[in-house]
Amino acid sequence: MFAFSIAWTIALSVLVTILLSFPLFALDIRWEKLTEIAGMSGNKLMHNYAVLMEYLFNPFRAKLRMPDFPDSDGALKHFSEVKVLFLFVALLVIVLIPVVYKFLKKHLQLLFKRGIILAMLVPVILAVFTFTVGFDNFFILFHQLLFRDKTWLFDPTTDPIINVLTDNFFMYCFIIFAIIYEGILTASLINRRIIIKSNGKKK
């Protein structure tokens, strides 16, 4: 059950990060002057991003067609694979809610403190690894682990969307995910301590 709680925490962190990517992308348009790179207004960029995200989260949307960005067959295949992952994450969050709620309600004070701390160390280890090898190499490895082919290697001439979905944008997303993930686990530790104190127990 503890493993389910960690899986739910990861899925929830991913989902919240994806939602926060909207304001992040709006900021990134200014930070990296994406309007000049893409040759279109910020409103158009946001609209295209919204169309992309709506496709990725809408199980009834079979095809992706952004109004101002063409896509190659390889890019469309990659986005369809990303869509499966996004929907899986959303489903995982929903399905595990009653399981995690029941577990935390009855057993939060019994959660292994070491288990939570070890789970919190994972992003730290990944951050050190990323700093060592560089974010570009980490990002490549990340895609190689998740996807079987190389359709994620977009060609800017045929898939210009990659010009505005920059490495920095994805790096910020990873940072936001880590903050949310660590925040949830930190809150769990604090809540655990409060429950133990209120019950007069020492762990």
Contact map, one row per residue, 1 for C-alpha under 8 A:
11111000000000000000000000000000000000000000000000000000000000000000000000000000000000000000000000110010000000000000000000000000000000000000000000000000000000000000000000000000000000000000000000000000000
11111100000000000000000000000000000000000000000000000000000000000000000000000000000000000000000000000000000000100000000000000000000000000000000000000000000000000000000000000000000000000000000000000000000
11111110000000000000000000000000000000000000000000000000000000000000000000000000000000000000000000000000000000000000000000000000000000000000000000000000000000000000000000000000000000000000000000000000000
11111111000000000000000000000000000000000000000000000000000000000000000000000000000000000000000100110000000000000000000000000000000000000000000000000000000000000000000000000000000000000000000000000000000
11111111100000000000000000000000000000000000000000000000000000000000000000000000000000000000000000010000000000000000000000000000000000000000000000000000000000000000000000000000000000000000000000000000000
01111111110000000000000000000000000000000000000000000000000000000000000000000000000000000000000000000000000000000000001000000000000000000000000000000000000000000000000000000000000000000000000000000000000
00111111111000000000000000000000000000000000000000000000000000000000000000000000000000000000000000000000000000000000000000000000000000000000000000000000000000000000000000000000000000000000000000000000000
00011111111100000000000000000000000000000000000000000000000000000000000000000000000000000001100110010000000000000000000000000000000000000000000000000000000000000000000000000000000000000000000000000000000
00001111111110000000000000000000000000000000000000000000000000000000000000000000000000000000000000000000000000000000000000000000000000000000000000000000000000000000000000000000000010011000000000000000000
00000111111111000000000000000000000000000000000000000000000000000000000000000000000000000000000000000000000000000000000000000000000000000000000000000000000000000000000000000000000010000000000000000000000
00000011111111100000000000000000000000000000000000000000000000000000000000000000000000001101100000000000000000000000000000000000000000000000000000000000000000000000000000000000000000000000000000000000000
00000001111111110000000000000000000000000000000000000000000000000000000000000000000000001100100000000000000000000000000000000000000000000000000000000000000000000000000000000000000000000000000000000000000
00000000111111111000000000000000000000000000000000000000000000000000000000000000000000000000000000000000000000000000000000000000000000000000000000000000000000000000000000000000110110000000000000000000000
00000000011111111100000000000000000000000000000000000000000000000000000000000000000000001000000000000000000000000000000000000000000000000000000000000000000000000000000000000000100000000000000000000000000
00000000001111111110000000000000000000000000000000000000000000000000000000000000000001001100000000000000000000000000000000000000000000000000000000000000000000000000000000000000000000000000000000000000000
00000000000111111111000000000000000000000000000000000000000000000000000000000000000000000000000000000000000000000000000000000000000000000000000000000000000000000000000000000000100100000000000000000000000
00000000000011111111100000000000000000000000000000000000000000000000000000000000000000000000000000000000000000000000000000000000000000000000000000000000000000000000000000001001100100000000000000000000000
00000000000001111111110000000000000000000000000000000000000000000000000000000000000000000000000000000000000000000000000000000000000000000000000000000000000000000000000000001000000000000000000000000000000
00000000000000111111110000000000000000000000000000000000000000000000000000000000000000000000000000000000000000000000000000000000000000000000000000000000000000000000000000000000000000000000000000000000000
00000000000000011111111100000000000000000000000000000000000000000000000000000000000000000000000000000000000000000000000000000000000000000000000000000000000000000000000000000000000000000000000000000000000
00000000000000001111111110000000000000000000000000000000000000000000000000000000000000000000000000000000000000000000000000000000000000000000000000000000000000000000000000001000000000000000000000000000000
00000000000000000111111111000000000000000000000001000000000000000000000000000000000000000000000000000000000000000000000000000000000000000000000000000000000000000000000000000000000000000000000000000000000
00000000000000000001111111100000000000000000000000000000000000000000000000000000000000000000000000000000000000000000000000000000000000000000000000000000000000000000000000000000000000000000000000000000000
00000000000000000001111111110000000000000000000000000000000000000000000000000000000000000000000000000000000000000000000000000000000000000000000000000000000000000000000010000000000000000000000000000000000
00000000000000000000111111111000000000000000010000000000000000000000000000000000000000000000000000000000000000000000000000000000000000000000000000000000000000000000000010000000000000000000000000000000000
00000000000000000000011111111100000000000100010000000000000000000000000000000000000000000000000000000000000000000000000000000000000000000000000000000000000000000000000000000000000000000000000000000000000
00000000000000000000001111111110000000000000000000000000000000000000000000000000000000000000000000000000000000000000000000000000000000000000000000000000000000000000000000000000000000000000000000000000000
00000000000000000000000111111111110000000000000000000000000000000000000000000000000000000000000000000000000000000000000000000000000000000000000000000000000000000000000010000000000000000000000000000000000
00000000000000000000000011111111111000000100000000000000000000000000000000000000000000000000000000000000000000000000000000000000000000000000000000000000000000000001000000000000000000000000000000000000000
00000000000000000000000001111111110000000000000000000000000000000000000000000000000000000000000000000000000000000000000000000000000000000000000000000000000000000000000000000000000000000000000000000000000
00000000000000000000000000111111110000000000000000000000000000000000000000000000000000000000000000000000000000000000000000000000000000000000000000000000000000000000000000000000000000000000000000000000000
00000000000000000000000000011111110000000000000000000000000000000000000000000000000000000000000000000000000000000000000000000000000000000000000000000000000000000000000000000000000000000000000000000000000
00000000000000000000000000011111111110000000000000000000000000000000000000000000000000000000000000000000000000000000000000000000000000000000000000000000000000000000000000000000000000000000000000000000000
00000000000000000000000000011111111111100100000000000000000000000000000000000000000000000000000000000000000000000000000000000000000000000000000000000000000000000001000000000000000000000000000000000000000
00000000000000000000000000001000111111111100100000000000000000000000000000000000000000000000000000000000000000000000000000000000000000000000000000000000000000000000000000000000000000000000000000000000000
00000000000000000000000000000000111111110000000000000000000000000000000000000000000000000000000000000000000000000000000000000000000000000000000000000000000000000000000000000000000000000000000000000000000
00000000000000000000000000000000111111100000000000000000000000000000000000000000000000000000000000000000000000000000000000000000000000000000000000000000000000000011000000000000000000000000000000000000000
00000000000000000000000000000000011111110000000000000000000000000000000000000000000000000000000000000000000000000000000000000000000000000000000000000000000000010011000000000000000000000000000000000000000
00000000000000000000000000000000011111111000000000000000000000000000000000000000000000000000000000000000000000000000000000000000000000000000000000000000000000000000000000000000000000000000000000000000000
00000000000000000000000000000000001101111101100000000000000000000000000000000000000000000000000000000000000000000000000000000000000000000000000000000000000000000000000000000000000000000000000000000000000
00000000000000000000000000000000001000111111100000000000000000000000000000000000000000000000000000000000000000000000000000000000000000000000000000000000000000000000000000000000000000000000000000000000000
00000000000000000000000001001000011000011111110000000000000000000000000000000000000000000000000000000000000000000000000000000000000000000000000000000000000000000000000000000000000000000000000000000000000
00000000000000000000000000000000000000001111111000000000000000000000000000000000000000000000000000000000000000000000000000000000000000000000000000000000000000000000000000000000000000000000000000000000000
00000000000000000000000000000000000000011111111100000000000000000001000000000000000000000000000000000000000000000000000000000000000000000000000000000000000000000000000000000000000000000000000000000000000
00000000000000000000000000000000001000011111111110000000000000000000000000000000000000000000000000000000000000000000000000000000000000000000000000000000000000000000000000000000000000000000000000000000000
00000000000000000000000011000000000000000111111111000000000000000000000000000000000000000000000000000000000000000000000000000000000000000000000000000000000000000000000000000000000000000000000000000000000
00000000000000000000000000000000000000000011111111100000000000000000000000000000000000000000000000000000000000000000000000000000000000000000000000000000000000000000000000000000000000000000000000000000000
00000000000000000000000000000000000000000001111111110000000000000111100000000000000000000000000000000000000000000000000000000000000000000000000000000000000000000000000000000000000000000000000000000000000
00000000000000000000000000000000000000000000111111111000000000000000000000000000000000000000000000000000000000000000000000000000000000000000000000000000000000000000000000000000000000000000000000000000000
00000000000000000000010000000000000000000000011111111100000000000000000000000000000000000000000000000000000000000000000000000000000000000000000000000000000000000000000000000000000000000000000000000000000
00000000000000000000000000000000000000000000001111111110000000001100000000000000000000000000000000000000000000000000000000000000000000000000000000000000000000000000000000000000000000000000000000000000000
00000000000000000000000000000000000000000000000111111111000000011100000000000000000000000000000000000000000000000000000000000000000000000000000000000000000000000000000000000000000000000000000000000000000
00000000000000000000000000000000000000000000000011111111100000000000000000000000000000000000000000000000000000000000000000000000000000000000000000000000000000000000000000000000000000000000000000000000000
00000000000000000000000000000000000000000000000001111111110000000000000000000000000000000000000000000000000000000000000000000000000000000000000000000000000000000000000000000000000000000000000000000000000
00000000000000000000000000000000000000000000000000111111111011110000000000000000001000000000000000000000000000000000000000000000000000000000000000000000000000000000000000000000000000000000000000000000000
00000000000000000000000000000000000000000000000000011111111000000000000000000011011101100000000000000000000000000000000000000000000000000000000000000000000000000000000000000000000000000000000000000000000
00000000000000000000000000000000000000000000000000001111111000000000000000000000001001100000000000000000000000000000000000000000000000000000000000000000000000000000000000000000000000000000000000000000000
00000000000000000000000000000000000000000000000000000111111110000000000000000000000000000000000000000000000000000000000000000000000000000000000000000000000000000000000000000000000000000000000000000000000
00000000000000000000000000000000000000000000000000000011111111000000000000000000000000100000000000000000000000000000000000000000000000000000000000000000000000000000000000000000000000000000000000000000000
00000000000000000000000000000000000000000000000000000000011111000000000000000000000000000000000000000000000000000000000000000000000000000000000000000000000000000000000000000000000000000000000000000000000
00000000000000000000000000000000000000000000000000000010011111110000000000000000000000000000000000000000000000000000000000000000000000000000000000000000000000000000000000000000000000000000000000000000000
00000000000000000000000000000000000000000000000000000010001111110000000000000000000000000000000000000000000000000000000000000000000000000000000000000000000000000000000000000000000000000000000000000000000
00000000000000000000000000000000000000000000000000000010000011111000000000000000000000000000000000000000000000000000000000000000000000000000000000000000000000000000000000000000000000000000000000000000000
00000000000000000000000000000000000000000000000000010010000011111100000000010000000000000000000000000000000000000000000000000000000000000000000000000000000000000000000000000000000000000000000000000000000
00000000000000000000000000000000000000000000000000110000000000111110011000000000000000000000000000000000000000000000000000000000000000000000000000000000000000000000000000000000000000000000000000000000000
00000000000000000000000000000000000000000000000100110000000000011111110000000000000000000000000000000000000000000000000000000000000000000000000000000000000000000000000000000000000000000000000000000000000
00000000000000000000000000000000000000000000000100000000000000001111110000000000000000000000000000000000000000000000000000000000000000000000000000000000000000000000000000000000000000000000000000000000000
00000000000000000000000000000000000000000001000100000000000000000111110000000000000000000000000000000000000000000000000000000000000000000000000000000000000000000000000000000000000000000000000000000000000
00000000000000000000000000000000000000000000000100000000000000000111111000000000000000000000000000000000000000000000000000000000000000000000000000000000000000111000000000000000000000000000000000000000000
00000000000000000000000000000000000000000000000000000000000000001111111100000000000000000000000000000000000000000000000000000000000000000000000000000000000001111000000000000000000000000000000000000000000
00000000000000000000000000000000000000000000000000000000000000001000111111110000000000000000000000000000000000000000000000000000000000000000000000000000000001110000000000000000000000000000000000000000000
00000000000000000000000000000000000000000000000000000000000000000000011111110000000000000000000000000000000000000000000000000000000000000000000000000000000001100000000000000000000000000000000000000000000
00000000000000000000000000000000000000000000000000000000000000000000001111111000000000000000000000000000000000000000000000000000000000000000000000000000000000000000000000000000000000000000000000000000000
00000000000000000000000000000000000000000000000000000000000000000000001111111100000000000000000000000000000000000000000000000000000000000000000000000011010000000000000000000000000000000000000000000000000
00000000000000000000000000000000000000000000000000000000000000000000001111111110000000000000000000000000000000000000000000000000000000000000000000000011010000100000000000000000000000000000000000000000000
00000000000000000000000000000000000000000000000000000000000000010000001111111111000000000000000000000000000000000000000000000000000000000000000000000000000000000000000000000000000000000000000000000000000
00000000000000000000000000000000000000000000000000000000000000000000000011111111100000000000000000000000000000000000000000000000000000000000000000000010000000000000000000000000000000000000000000000000000
00000000000000000000000000000000000000000000000000000000000000000000000001111111110000000000000000000000000000000000000000000000000000000000000000000011000000000000000000000000000000000000000000000000000
00000000000000000000000000000000000000000000000000000001000000000000000000111111111000000000000000000000000000000000000000000000000000000000000000000000000000000000000000000000000000000000000000000000000
00000000000000000000000000000000000000000000000000000001000000000000000000011111111100000000000000000000000000000000000000000000000000000000000000000000000000000000000000000000000000000000000000000000000
00000000000000000000000000000000000000000000000000000000000000000000000000001111111110000000000000000000000000000000000000000000000000000000000000000000000000000000000000000000000000000000000000000000000
00000000000000000000000000000000000000000000000000000001000000000000000000000111111111000000000000000000000000000000000000000000000000000000000000000000000000000000000000000000000000000000000000000000000
00000000000000000000000000000000000000000000000000000011100000000000000000000011111111100000000000000000000000000000000000000000000000000000000000000000000000000000000000000000000000000000000000000000000
00000000000000000000000000000000000000000000000000000001000000000000000000000001111111110000000000000000000000000000000000000000000000000000000000000000000000000000000000000000000000000000000000000000000
00000000000000000000000000000000000000000000000000000000000000000000000000000000111111111000000000000000000000000000000000000000000000000000000000000000000000000000000000000000000000000000000000000000000
00000000000000100000000000000000000000000000000000000001100000000000000000000000011111111100000000000000000000000000000000000000000000000000000000000000000000000000000000000000000000000000000000000000000
00000000000000000000000000000000000000000000000000000001101000000000000000000000001111111110000000000000000000000000000000000000000000000000000000000000000000000000000000000000000000000000000000000000000
00000000000000000000000000000000000000000000000000000000000000000000000000000000000111111111000000000000000000000000000000000000000000000000000000000000000000000000000000000000000000000000000000000000000
00000000001101100000000000000000000000000000000000000000000000000000000000000000000011111111100000000000000000000000000000000000000000000000000000000000000000000000000000000000000000000000000000000000000
00000000001100100000000000000000000000000000000000000000000000000000000000000000000001111111110000000000000000000000000000000000000000000000000000000000000000000000000000000000000000000000000000000000000
00000000000000000000000000000000000000000000000000000000000000000000000000000000000000111111111000000000000000000000000000000000000000000000000000000000000000000000000000000000000000000000000000000000000
00000001001000000000000000000000000000000000000000000000000000000000000000000000000000011111111100000000000000000000000000000000000000000000000000000000000000000000000000000000000000000000000000000000000
00000001001100000000000000000000000000000000000000000000000000000000000000000000000000001111111110000000000000000000000000000000000000000000000000000000000000000000000000000000000000000000000000000000000
00000000000000000000000000000000000000000000000000000000000000000000000000000000000000000111111110000000000000000000000000000000000000000000000000000000000000000000000000000000000000000000000000000000000
00000000000000000000000000000000000000000000000000000000000000000000000000000000000000000011111111100000000000000000000000000000000000000000000000000000000000000000000000000000000000000000000000000000000
00010001000000000000000000000000000000000000000000000000000000000000000000000000000000000001111111110000000000000000000000000000000000000000000000000000000000000000000000000000000000000000000000000000000
00000001000000000000000000000000000000000000000000000000000000000000000000000000000000000000111111111000000000000000000000000000000000000000000000000000000000000000000000000000000000000000000000000000000
00000000000000000000000000000000000000000000000000000000000000000000000000000000000000000000001111111100000000000000000000000000000000000000000000000000000000000000000000000000000000000000000000000000000
10010000000000000000000000000000000000000000000000000000000000000000000000000000000000000000001111111110000000000000000000000000000000000000000000000000000000000000000000000000000000000000000000000000000
10011001000000000000000000000000000000000000000000000000000000000000000000000000000000000000000111111111000000000000000000000000000000000000000000000000000000000000000000000000000000000000000000000000000
00000000000000000000000000000000000000000000000000000000000000000000000000000000000000000000000011111111100000000000000000000000000000000000000000000000000000000000000000000000000000000000000000000000000
00000000000000000000000000000000000000000000000000000000000000000000000000000000000000000000000001111111110000000000000000000000000000000000000000000000000000000000000000000000000000000000000000000000000
10000000000000000000000000000000000000000000000000000000000000000000000000000000000000000000000000111111111100000000000000000000000000000000000000000000000000000000000000000000000000000000000000000000000
00000000000000000000000000000000000000000000000000000000000000000000000000000000000000000000000000011111111100000000000000000000000000000000000000000000000000000000000000000000000000000000000000000000000
00000000000000000000000000000000000000000000000000000000000000000000000000000000000000000000000000001111111100000000000000000000000000000000000000000000000000000000000000000000000000000000000000000000000
00000000000000000000000000000000000000000000000000000000000000000000000000000000000000000000000000000111111110000000000000000000000000000000000000000000000000000000000000000000000000000000000000000000000
00000000000000000000000000000000000000000000000000000000000000000000000000000000000000000000000000000011111111100000000000000000000000000000000000000000000000000000000000000000000000000000000000000000000
00000000000000000000000000000000000000000000000000000000000000000000000000000000000000000000000000000011111111100000000000000000000000000000000000000000000000000000000000000000000000000000000100100000000
00000000000000000000000000000000000000000000000000000000000000000000000000000000000000000000000000000000011111100000000000000000000000000000000000000000000000000000000000000000000000000000000110110000000
00000000000000000000000000000000000000000000000000000000000000000000000000000000000000000000000000000000001111110000000000000000000000000000000000000000000000000000000000000000000000000000000000000000000
01000000000000000000000000000000000000000000000000000000000000000000000000000000000000000000000000000000001111111011000000000000000000000000000000000000000000000000000000000000000000000000000100000000000
00000000000000000000000000000000000000000000000000000000000000000000000000000000000000000000000000000000000001111111000000000000000000000000000000000000000000000000000000000000000000000000000000000000000
00000000000000000000000000000000000000000000000000000000000000000000000000000000000000000000000000000000000000111111100000000000000000000000000000000000000000000000000000000000000000000000100000000000000
00000000000000000000000000000000000000000000000000000000000000000000000000000000000000000000000000000000000000011111110000000000000000000000000000000000000000000000000000000000000000000000000000000000000
00000000000000000000000000000000000000000000000000000000000000000000000000000000000000000000000000000000000000111111111000000000000000000000000000000000000000000000000000000000000000000000000000000000000
00000000000000000000000000000000000000000000000000000000000000000000000000000000000000000000000000000000000000111111111100000000000000000000000000000000000000000000000000000000000000001000100000000000000
00000000000000000000000000000000000000000000000000000000000000000000000000000000000000000000000000000000000000001111111110000000000000000000000000000000000000000000000000000000000000000000000000000000000
00000000000000000000000000000000000000000000000000000000000000000000000000000000000000000000000000000000000000000111111111000000000000000000000000000000000000000000000000000000000000000000000000000000000
00000100000000000000000000000000000000000000000000000000000000000000000000000000000000000000000000000000000000000011111111000000000000000000000000000000000000000000000000000000000000000000000000000000000
00000000000000000000000000000000000000000000000000000000000000000000000000000000000000000000000000000000000000000001111111110000000000000000000000000000000000000000000000000000000011001000000000000000000
00000000000000000000000000000000000000000000000000000000000000000000000000000000000000000000000000000000000000000000111111111000000000000000000000000000000000000000000000000000000000000000000000000000000
00000000000000000000000000000000000000000000000000000000000000000000000000000000000000000000000000000000000000000000011111111100000000000000000000000000000000000000000000000000000000000000000000000000000
00000000000000000000000000000000000000000000000000000000000000000000000000000000000000000000000000000000000000000000000111111110000000000000000000000000000000000000000000000000010000000000000000000000000
00000000000000000000000000000000000000000000000000000000000000000000000000000000000000000000000000000000000000000000000111111111000000000000000000000000000000000000000000000000000000000000000000000000000
00000000000000000000000000000000000000000000000000000000000000000000000000000000000000000000000000000000000000000000000011111111100000000000000000000000000000000000000000000000000000000000000000000000000
00000000000000000000000000000000000000000000000000000000000000000000000000000000000000000000000000000000000000000000000001111111110000000000000000000000000000000000000000000000000000000000000000000000000
00000000000000000000000000000000000000000000000000000000000000000000000000000000000000000000000000000000000000000000000000111111111000000000000000000000000000000000000000000000000000000000000000000000000
00000000000000000000000000000000000000000000000000000000000000000000000000000000000000000000000000000000000000000000000000011111111100000000000000000000000000000000000000000000000000000000000000000000000
00000000000000000000000000000000000000000000000000000000000000000000000000000000000000000000000000000000000000000000000000001111111110000000000000000000000000000000000000000000000000000000000000000000000
00000000000000000000000000000000000000000000000000000000000000000000000000000000000000000000000000000000000000000000000000000111111111101100000000000000000000000000000000000000000000000000000000000000000
00000000000000000000000000000000000000000000000000000000000000000000000000000000000000000000000000000000000000000000000000000011111111100000000000000000000000000000000000000000000000000000000000000000000
00000000000000000000000000000000000000000000000000000000000000000000000000000000000000000000000000000000000000000000000000000001111111000000000000000000000000000000000000000000000000000000000000000000000
00000000000000000000000000000000000000000000000000000000000000000000000000000000000000000000000000000000000000000000000000000000111111101100000000000000000000000000000000000000000000000000000000000000000
00000000000000000000000000000000000000000000000000000000000000000000000000000000000000000000000000000000000000000000000000000000011111111100000000000000000000000000000000000000000000000000000000000000000
00000000000000000000000000000000000000000000000000000000000000000000000000000000000000000000000000000000000000000000000000000000011011111110000000000000000000000000000000100000000000000000000000000000000
00000000000000000000000000000000000000000000000000000000000000000000000000000000000000000000000000000000000000000000000000000000000001111111000000000000000000000000001000000000000000000000000000000000000
00000000000000000000000000000000000000000000000000000000000000000000000000000000000000000000000000000000000000000000000000000000010011111111100000000000000000000000000000000000000000000000000000000000000
00000000000000000000000000000000000000000000000000000000000000000000000000000000000000000000000000000000000000000000000000000000010011111111110000000000000000000000000000000000000000000000000000000000000
00000000000000000000000000000000000000000000000000000000000000000000000000000000000000000000000000000000000000000000000000000000000000111111111000000000000000000000000000000000000000000000000000000000000
00000000000000000000000000000000000000000000000000000000000000000000000000000000000000000000000000000000000000000000000000000000000000011111111100000000000000000000000000000000000000000000000000000000000
00000000000000000000000000000000000000000000000000000000000000000000000000000000000000000000000000000000000000000000000000000000000000001111111110000000000000000000000000000000000000000000000000000000000
00000000000000000000000000000000000000000000000000000000000000000000000000000000000000000000000000000000000000000000000000000000000000000111111111000000000000000000000000000000000000000000000000000000000
00000000000000000000000000000000000000000000000000000000000000000000000000000000000000000000000000000000000000000000000000000000000000000011111111100001000000000000000000000000000000000000000000000000000
00000000000000000000000000000000000000000000000000000000000000000000000000000000000000000000000000000000000000000000000000000000000000000001111111111100000000000000000000000000000000000000000000000000000
00000000000000000000000000000000000000000000000000000000000000000000000000000000000000000000000000000000000000000000000000000000000000000000111111110000000000000000000000000000000000000000000000000000000
00000000000000000000000000000000000000000000000000000000000000000000000000000000000000000000000000000000000000000000000000000000000000000000011111110000000000000000000000000000000000000000000000000000000
00000000000000000000000000000000000000000000000000000000000000000000000000000000000000000000000000000000000000000000000000000000000000000000001111111100000000000000000000000000000000000000000000000000000
00000000000000000000000000000000000000000000000000000000000000000000000000000000000000000000000000000000000000000000000000000000000000000000000111111100000000000000000000000000000000000000000000000000000
00000000000000000000000000000000000000000000000000000000000000000000000000000000000000000000000000000000000000000000000000000000000000000000000100111111000000000000000000000000000000000000000000000000000
00000000000000000000000000000000000000000000000000000000000000000000000000000000000000000000000000000000000000000000000000000000000000000000000100111111100000000000000000000000000000000000000000000000000
00000000000000000000000000000000000000000000000000000000000000000000000001101100000000000000000000000000000000000000000000000000000000000000000000001111110000000000000000000000000000000000000000000000000
00000000000000000000000000000000000000000000000000000000000000000000000001100100000000000000000000000000000000000000000000000000000000000000001000001111110000000000000000000000000000000000000000000000000
00000000000000000000000000000000000000000000000000000000000000000000000000000000000000000000000000000000000000000000000000000000000000000000000000000111111000000000000000000000000000000000000000000000000
00000000000000000000000000000000000000000000000000000000000000000000000001100000000000000000000000000000000000000000000000000000000000000000000000000011111101100100000000000000000000000000000000000000000
00000000000000000000000000000000000000000000000000000000000000000000000000000000000000000000000000000000000000000000000000000000000000000000000000000000111111110100000000000000000000000000000000000000000
00000000000000000000000000000000000000000000000000000000000000000000000000000000000000000000000000000000000000000000000000000000000000000000000000000000011111111110000000000000000000000000000000000000000
00000000000000000000000000000000000000000000000000000000000000000000000000000000000000000000000000000000000000000000000000000000000000000000000000000000001111110000000000000000000000000000000000000000000
00000000000000000000000000000000000000000000000000000000000000000000011100000000000000000000000000000000000000000000000000000000000000000000000000000000011111110000000000000000000000000000000000000000000
00000000000000000000000000000000000000000000000000000000000000000000111100100000000000000000000000000000000000000000000000000000000000000000000000000000011111111100000000000000000000000000000000000000000
00000000000000000000000000000000000001000000000000000000000000000000111000000000000000000000000000000000000000000000000000000000000000000000000000000000001111111111000000000000000000000000000000000000000
00000000000000000000000000000000000000000000000000000000000000000000110000000000000000000000000000000000000000000000000000000000000000000000000000000000000100111111100000000000000000000000000000000000000
00000000000000000000000000000000000000000000000000000000000000000000000000000000000000000000000000000000000000000000000000000000000000000000000000000000011100111111110000000000000000000000000000000000000
00000000000000000000000000000000000011000000000000000000000000000000000000000000000000000000000000000000000000000000000000000000000000000000000000000000000100011111110000000000000000000000000000000000000
00000000000000000000000000001000010011000000000000000000000000000000000000000000000000000000000000000000000000000000000000000000000000000000000000000000000000011111110000000000000000000000000000000000000
00000000000000000000000000000000000000000000000000000000000000000000000000000000000000000000000000000000000000000000000000000000000000000000000000000000000000001111111011000000000000000000000000000000000
00000000000000000000000000000000000000000000000000000000000000000000000000000000000000000000000000000000000000000000000000000000000000000000000000000000000000000111111111000000000000000000000000000000000
00000000000000000000000000000000000000000000000000000000000000000000000000000000000000000000000000000000000000000000000000000000000000010000000000000000000000000000111111100000000000000000000000000000000
00000000000000000000000000000000000000000000000000000000000000000000000000000000000000000000000000000000000000000000000000000000000000000000000000000000000000000000011111110000000000000000000000000000000
00000000000000000000000110010000000000000000000000000000000000000000000000000000000000000000000000000000000000000000000000000000000000000000000000000000000000000000111111111000000000000000000000000000000
00000000000000000000000000000000000000000000000000000000000000000000000000000000000000000000000000000000000000000000000000000000000000000000000000000000000000000000111111111100000000000000000000000000000
00000000000000000000000000000000000000000000000000000000000000000000000000000000000000000000000000000000000000000000000000000000000000100000000000000000000000000000001111111110000000000000000000000000000
00000000000000000000000000000000000000000000000000000000000000000000000000000000000000000000000000000000000000000000000000000000000000000000000000000000000000000000000111111111000000000000000000000000000
00000000000000001100100000000000000000000000000000000000000000000000000000000000000000000000000000000000000000000000000000000000000000000000000000000000000000000000000011111111100000000000000000000000000
00000000000000000000000000000000000000000000000000000000000000000000000000000000000000000000000000000000000000000000000000000000000000000000000000000000000000000000000001111111110000000000000000000000000
00000000000000000000000000000000000000000000000000000000000000000000000000000000000000000000000000000000000000000000000000000000000000000000000000000000000000000000000000111111111000000000000000000000000
00000000000000001000000000000000000000000000000000000000000000000000000000000000000000000000000000000000000000000000000000000000000000000000000000000000000000000000000000011111111100000000000000000000000
00000000000011011000000000000000000000000000000000000000000000000000000000000000000000000000000000000000000000000000000000000000000000000000000000000000000000000000000000001111111110000000000000000000000
00000000000010000000000000000000000000000000000000000000000000000000000000000000000000000000000000000000000000000000000000100000000000000000000000000000000000000000000000000111111111000000000000000000000
00000000000000000000000000000000000000000000000000000000000000000000000000000000000000000000000000000000000000000000000000000000000000000000000000000000000000000000000000000011111111100000000000000000000
00000000000010011000000000000000000000000000000000000000000000000000000000000000000000000000000000000000000000000000000000000000000000000000000000000000000000000000000000000001111111110000000000000000000
00000000110010000000000000000000000000000000000000000000000000000000000000000000000000000000000000000000000000000000000100000000000000000000000000000000000000000000000000000000111111111000000000000000000
00000000000000000000000000000000000000000000000000000000000000000000000000000000000000000000000000000000000000000000000100000000000000000000000000000000000000000000000000000000011111111100000000000000000
00000000000000000000000000000000000000000000000000000000000000000000000000000000000000000000000000000000000000000000000000000000000000000000000000000000000000000000000000000000001111111110000000000000000
00000000100000000000000000000000000000000000000000000000000000000000000000000000000000000000000000000000000000000000000000000000000000000000000000000000000000000000000000000000000111111111000000000000000
00000000100000000000000000000000000000000000000000000000000000000000000000000000000000000000000000000000000000000001000100000000000000000000000000000000000000000000000000000000000011111111100000000000000
00000000000000000000000000000000000000000000000000000000000000000000000000000000000000000000000000000000000000000000000000000000000000000000000000000000000000000000000000000000000001111111110000000000000
00000000000000000000000000000000000000000000000000000000000000000000000000000000000000000000000000000000000000000000000000000000000000000000000000000000000000000000000000000000000000111111111000000000000
00000000000000000000000000000000000000000000000000000000000000000000000000000000000000000000000000000000000000000000000000000000000000000000000000000000000000000000000000000000000000011111111100000000000
00000000000000000000000000000000000000000000000000000000000000000000000000000000000000000000000000000000000000001001000000000000000000000000000000000000000000000000000000000000000000001111111110000000000
00000000000000000000000000000000000000000000000000000000000000000000000000000000000000000000000000000000000000000000000000000000000000000000000000000000000000000000000000000000000000000111111111000000000
00000000000000000000000000000000000000000000000000000000000000000000000000000000000000000000000000000000000000000000000000000000000000000000000000000000000000000000000000000000000000000011111111100000000
00000000000000000000000000000000000000000000000000000000000000000000000000000000000000000000000000000000000110100000000000000000000000000000000000000000000000000000000000000000000000000001111111110000000
00000000000000000000000000000000000000000000000000000000000000000000000000000000000000000000000000000000000010000000000000000000000000000000000000000000000000000000000000000000000000000000111111111000000
00000000000000000000000000000000000000000000000000000000000000000000000000000000000000000000000000000000000000000000000000000000000000000000000000000000000000000000000000000000000000000000011111111100000
00000000000000000000000000000000000000000000000000000000000000000000000000000000000000000000000000000000000110000000000000000000000000000000000000000000000000000000000000000000000000000000001111111110000
00000000000000000000000000000000000000000000000000000000000000000000000000000000000000000000000000000000000010000000000000000000000000000000000000000000000000000000000000000000000000000000000111111111111
00000000000000000000000000000000000000000000000000000000000000000000000000000000000000000000000000000000000000000000000000000000000000000000000000000000000000000000000000000000000000000000000011111111110
00000000000000000000000000000000000000000000000000000000000000000000000000000000000000000000000000000000000000000000000000000000000000000000000000000000000000000000000000000000000000000000000001111111100
00000000000000000000000000000000000000000000000000000000000000000000000000000000000000000000000000000000000000000000000000000000000000000000000000000000000000000000000000000000000000000000000000111111100
00000000000000000000000000000000000000000000000000000000000000000000000000000000000000000000000000000000000000000000000000000000000000000000000000000000000000000000000000000000000000000000000000011111110
00000000000000000000000000000000000000000000000000000000000000000000000000000000000000000000000000000000000000000000000000000000000000000000000000000000000000000000000000000000000000000000000000011111111
00000000000000000000000000000000000000000000000000000000000000000000000000000000000000000000000000000000000000000000000000000000000000000000000000000000000000000000000000000000000000000000000000011001111
00000000000000000000000000000000000000000000000000000000000000000000000000000000000000000000000000000000000000000000000000000000000000000000000000000000000000000000000000000000000000000000000000010000111
